[in-house]
């Protein structure tokens, strides 16, 4: 079962930095993300979703692999790879997995003008190694599906960073 975590940040570049850190941690197998979306609300109140997952790229790679294998069977591997990549990319672009877009937009309307939030759908995580990595970015927990104890640890880790930054 996945866990939803929404954290507000002062600006989009900070949220982008957190996503980059989480991406690195994912390659180190310390966290497994199902979805990661940055939600912004501009000064006019318009909510924008910035998808960070790579479904299209993953679909193209998988499609190219399967297309190449099928192409080898019929002695046209390059054509098979091209058709497979195109099919995989189209499938990935049309597939909407992860956090519901309507939920994200609703959450975005609750942000202040110029506000930014990072919404994560976490499949699994090694909390004692992930929290110190993201704590130095600060942020404010705005919503989670974590149990009370885990949510409090997350809030404390983010607030400790903010307290240290203001001293």
Buried (B, 14 or more C-beta within 10 A) or exposed (E): EBBBBBBBBBEBEBBBBBBEBBBEBBEEEBBEBBBBBBBBBEEEEEBEBBBBBEBBEBBBBBBBBBBBEBBEEEEBBEBBBBBBBBBBBBBBEEEEEBBEEEBBBEBBEBBEEEBBBBBBBBEBBEBEEBBEBBBBBBBBBBBBBBEEEBBEBBBEBBBBBBEEEEE
